[in-house]
Amino acid sequence: MAKPHHPHHGGSDEPPADGGDGRSPGPPLGNQHSVRAAHDELANAFRAARPKSAGRPATSADEVKGPAASTPLRPPSDRHNLNRIRSKSPAKEKNSIVLPGTDVAGDLAAISAGRATWVAQTNRYEVNGRSYAVESTGTVFPVSGPGIVSLTRQEYKVLRQLIVSDGDVGAAQRALARDPGIGDADWNAAFEVFKHHKSYKG
């Protein structure tokens, strides 16, 4: 630890004979132990006087586990947000949909602050009953939990078409009539999710 710099007095490095404040002279410069002790005492005094807010936050980055410890988190793709699904949103083998009112932003903030549980065995974060995974880019995607619904590829296609058709079931059925992989169960599952969409008219 570097020693604090002592201000010069009258161009001389010699300390005043009376210590500079009328008190008895300080320890001889040759007594390195005493000088070091004085430095330590001064440093402790500065630390004691420092406001608590100047220290590390209550939750430090050291407490964050998993990829969020080194990678800034990005919110899920729009294809996972029910009210942001568009005609070009890709239908994948597994599709998780976040229903309106689910506080994903709050969950991500909790993960970044170290208030979520990192499960190394599944590479998932658990927070507020929900499970999230993180891609290599830092993009988070919802997996399961309250407010998160999982759909198959066919169910997602139906949901997407219902949204594009603005809830017109007949128009959606005509658009998907030539897709032999879609059955009645897919329509039922997709429609239950569509009921939460902003365009659903009841």
C-alpha positions in Angstrom: 0.0 0.0 0.0 1.4 3.4 -1.1 2.2 5.8 1.7 0.0 9.0 1.8 1.8 12.1 0.5 2.6 14.7 3.1 2.2 18.4 2.1 5.4 20.4 2.1 5.9 23.2 4.7 8.1 26.1 3.6 9.8 23.9 0.9 11.1 21.4 3.5 10.2 17.8 4.1 11.1 18.2 7.8 8.0 18.0 10.1 7.5 20.9 12.5 9.2 20.3 15.9 5.9 20.5 17.7 4.0 18.2 15.2 2.4 21.2 13.5 -0.5 21.7 15.9 1.1 22.6 19.3 1.2 19.0 20.5 4.2 17.0 21.4 6.5 15.9 18.6 5.4 12.8 16.7 7.4 9.6 16.5 10.9 9.8 14.9 11.0 9.2 11.2 13.2 6.3 11.8 10.5 4.4 13.7 8.8 2.8 10.7 6.5 0.7 12.8 5.0 3.8 14.5 4.7 5.6 11.1 2.9 2.6 9.6 0.5 2.4 12.6 -0.3 6.1 12.1 -1.0 5.5 8.5 -3.3 2.6 9.3 -5.1 4.7 11.9 -5.7 7.5 9.4 -7.0 5.0 6.8 -9.4 3.5 9.3 -10.6 6.9 10.1 -11.4 7.7 6.5 -13.2 4.3 6.1 -15.3 5.0 9.2 -16.3 8.5 7.9 -17.2 7.2 4.5 -21.1 7.1 3.9 -22.5 3.5 3.7 -23.8 4.3 0.2 -20.2 4.5 -1.0 -19.7 0.8 -0.4 -20.8 -2.2 -2.5 -24.5 -2.6 -3.1 -26.5 -5.0 -0.9 -26.5 -7.5 -3.8 -23.2 -7.6 -5.6 -22.3 -9.1 -9.0 -20.4 -11.8 -7.1 -23.8 -13.2 -6.0 -25.1 -13.6 -9.6 -24.7 -17.2 -10.8 -24.9 -18.6 -14.3 -24.6 -16.7 -17.6 -26.1 -13.5 -16.1 -22.9 -13.1 -14.1 -20.9 -12.2 -17.3 -23.5 -11.4 -20.0 -26.0 -8.6 -19.9 -29.5 -10.0 -20.2 -31.8 -9.2 -23.1 -35.6 -9.5 -23.0 -37.3 -12.4 -24.9 -37.9 -12.2 -28.6 -41.3 -10.8 -29.7 -42.4 -14.3 -30.8 -42.8 -15.2 -27.1 -45.0 -12.1 -26.4 -48.6 -12.9 -27.1 -49.5 -9.3 -28.2 -46.4 -9.0 -30.4 -46.7 -12.2 -32.5 -46.7 -11.3 -36.2 -47.2 -13.2 -39.5 -43.5 -13.8 -39.8 -43.0 -15.0 -36.2 -41.4 -18.4 -36.6 -43.2 -21.5 -35.4 -40.7 -23.9 -33.7 -40.9 -27.4 -32.3 -41.6 -25.9 -28.9 -43.0 -22.4 -28.3 -43.4 -20.7 -25.0 -45.9 -17.7 -24.9 -46.0 -15.1 -22.2 -49.5 -14.0 -21.3 -50.3 -10.3 -20.7 -49.7 -9.1 -17.2 -46.8 -11.5 -16.5 -43.9 -9.4 -15.1 -41.0 -10.7 -17.2 -39.1 -7.5 -16.8 -39.2 -7.8 -13.0 -38.0 -11.4 -13.3 -35.1 -10.4 -15.4 -34.2 -7.6 -13.0 -34.2 -10.1 -10.2 -32.0 -12.5 -12.1 -29.5 -9.7 -12.8 -29.5 -8.7 -9.2 -28.7 -12.2 -7.9 -32.2 -12.8 -6.5 -33.0 -15.8 -8.7 -32.0 -19.4 -8.3 -29.6 -20.8 -10.9 -30.1 -24.5 -11.5 -26.9 -25.7 -13.1 -28.4 -29.2 -13.9 -31.0 -27.7 -16.3 -29.2 -24.4 -17.1 -32.3 -22.5 -16.0 -33.1 -19.6 -13.7 -36.0 -20.0 -11.3 -37.7 -16.9 -10.0 -41.3 -16.1 -8.9 -42.3 -19.6 -9.8 -41.2 -19.2 -13.4 -38.3 -20.8 -15.3 -36.0 -19.0 -17.8 -33.1 -20.0 -20.1 -30.4 -17.8 -21.5 -29.0 -18.0 -25.1 -25.4 -17.4 -25.8 -26.2 -13.9 -26.9 -27.8 -13.1 -23.5 -31.3 -13.2 -24.9 -33.6 -14.8 -22.3 -36.5 -17.0 -23.2 -39.3 -18.2 -20.9 -39.7 -21.9 -20.3 -42.5 -22.5 -17.8 -44.5 -21.2 -14.8 -47.4 -18.9 -14.1 -48.3 -16.8 -17.1 -46.3 -18.9 -19.5 -47.9 -21.3 -21.9 -46.2 -23.9 -24.1 -47.5 -24.7 -27.6 -46.5 -27.2 -30.2 -45.5 -26.1 -33.7 -49.1 -26.7 -35.0 -50.7 -24.9 -32.1 -48.5 -21.9 -32.6 -49.3 -21.8 -36.3 -53.0 -21.6 -35.5 -52.5 -18.9 -32.8 -50.4 -16.9 -35.2 -53.1 -17.1 -37.9 -55.9 -16.2 -35.5 -53.9 -13.1 -34.6 -53.2 -12.2 -38.2 -56.9 -12.7 -39.0 -57.8 -10.4 -36.2 -59.8 -13.2 -34.5 -61.8 -14.1 -37.5 -61.9 -17.9 -37.0 -63.4 -18.6 -40.5 -60.6 -16.6 -42.2 -58.0 -18.4 -40.1 -59.5 -21.8 -41.0 -59.5 -21.0 -44.7 -55.8 -19.9 -44.5 -54.7 -23.1 -42.8 -57.0 -25.5 -44.7 -54.2 -26.9 -46.7 -52.0 -27.7 -43.7 -52.7 -31.4 -43.0 -50.7 -31.4 -39.8 -53.2 -29.2 -38.0 -56.2 -30.9 -36.2 -59.0 -29.9 -33.9 -56.9 -30.3 -30.7 -54.5 -27.7 -32.1 -57.3 -25.2 -32.8 -58.7 -25.7 -29.3 -55.3 -25.2 -27.6 -54.5 -22.1 -29.7 -57.9 -20.5 -29.2 -57.6 -20.8 -25.4 -54.4 -18.7 -25.6 -55.9 -16.3 -28.2 -58.5 -15.4 -25.6 -55.8 -13.4 -23.8 -54.8 -11.5 -26.9 -55.7 -7.8 -27.2 -57.8 -8.4 -30.3 -60.0 -11.0 -28.8 -63.6 -9.8 -28.9 -65.3 -12.6 -26.9 
